[in-house]
């Protein structure tokens, strides 16, 4: 078995999950259940209110939405932004226009100049939400 360090807590572990140790996976599942149960009782609430009421970080809640674990119909207000251009999106990381441009860039074999700017935007997106 392959040994890894958990991306969240840094603990060394061996498992089939490529990113997180079993303890962090369990904690993440508990957080998701808190959010899901809260939304069942309180639909149409903003992420900020959900985070405050459940104690689950806003970034985690946004990740649940990006991964398709939560539906936007239950959440009010702006939720996700395209990681590349900042436009509002419903799910995933990129808007339709940016997805198309990235695909065209890959197909044409252009240099990574456009990809570098995308990476810079991705980092600022992550930092912007971590500061809140």
C-alpha positions in Angstrom: 0.0 0.0 0.0 1.1 3.5 -0.7 1.6 6.0 2.2 0.6 9.6 1.9 0.2 12.7 4.0 -3.3 14.0 4.4 -3.8 17.3 2.6 -5.9 18.6 5.5 -4.2 17.5 8.7 -0.8 16.3 7.4 -1.1 12.9 9.1 0.6 10.0 7.4 -1.9 7.3 6.2 -2.4 4.5 3.8 -5.7 4.1 2.1 -7.5 4.3 -1.2 -8.6 7.9 -0.8 -5.8 9.9 -2.6 -6.2 13.1 -0.6 -7.4 12.7 3.0 -6.9 10.4 5.9 -9.8 8.4 7.2 -10.3 10.8 10.2 -10.6 13.8 7.8 -12.9 11.9 5.5 -15.2 11.1 8.5 -15.1 14.8 9.6 -15.9 15.9 6.1 -18.9 13.5 5.9 -20.2 14.8 9.2 -19.9 18.4 8.0 -21.7 17.5 4.8 -24.5 15.9 6.8 -24.8 19.0 9.0 -25.2 21.2 6.0 -27.6 18.9 4.2 -29.8 18.5 7.2 -29.8 22.2 7.9 -30.8 22.9 4.2 -33.7 20.4 4.5 -35.1 22.4 7.4 -34.1 25.8 6.1 -34.2 26.0 2.3 -33.3 29.2 0.3 -30.6 30.4 2.7 -27.3 32.0 1.8 -24.0 30.2 2.3 -22.9 32.7 4.9 -25.9 31.8 7.1 -25.5 28.1 6.5 -21.8 28.4 7.5 -22.6 30.4 10.7 -25.4 28.0 11.7 -23.6 24.7 11.1 -20.0 25.8 11.8 -18.9 24.4 8.4 -16.5 26.7 6.5 -17.9 28.5 3.5 -15.2 27.1 1.3 -16.2 23.6 2.2 -19.8 24.4 1.4 -18.8 25.8 -2.0 -16.8 22.7 -2.7 -19.9 20.5 -2.0 -21.7 22.6 -4.6 -18.9 22.4 -7.1 -18.8 18.7 -6.7 -22.6 18.4 -7.2 -23.3 17.2 -3.7 -25.6 20.1 -3.0 -28.1 21.7 -5.3 -28.3 25.4 -5.8 -32.1 25.4 -5.6 -31.8 25.2 -1.9 -29.3 28.1 -1.6 -30.0 31.8 -2.1 -27.6 34.5 -3.4 -24.5 34.3 -5.5 -22.8 31.0 -4.9 -19.9 30.2 -7.3 -17.7 32.2 -9.6 -15.8 31.0 -12.6 -12.3 30.3 -11.5 -10.9 32.0 -14.6 -13.1 35.0 -15.3 -15.2 35.5 -12.1 -18.6 35.2 -13.8 -21.4 33.6 -11.7 -21.8 29.8 -12.4 -24.1 27.1 -11.1 -21.7 24.2 -10.7 -18.0 23.2 -11.4 -15.0 25.5 -11.8 -15.5 27.3 -15.1 -18.2 29.1 -17.1 -19.2 27.8 -20.5 -17.2 30.4 -22.3 -14.0 29.7 -20.4 -14.5 25.9 -20.8 -14.8 26.5 -24.5 -11.7 28.7 -24.6 -9.7 26.2 -22.6 -10.7 23.3 -24.8 -9.8 25.3 -27.9 -6.5 26.2 -26.4 -5.7 22.5 -25.7 -6.8 21.4 -29.1 -4.8 24.0 -30.9 -1.7 23.1 -28.8 -1.1 26.7 -27.7 1.6 27.5 -25.2 0.7 27.6 -21.5 0.5 31.4 -21.4 -3.3 31.3 -21.1 -3.1 28.4 -18.6 -0.7 30.4 -16.5 -3.1 33.3 -16.2 -5.8 30.7 -15.3 -3.6 29.3 -12.5 -3.1 32.8 -11.1 -6.8 33.4 -11.1 -7.3 30.0 -9.4 -4.9 30.9 -6.6 -6.6 34.3 -6.0 -10.0 32.6 -5.9 -8.8 30.2 -3.2 -7.1 33.0 -1.2 -10.1 35.3 -1.5 -12.4 32.8 0.1 -9.9 31.6 2.8 -9.6 35.1 4.1 -13.3 35.4 4.9 
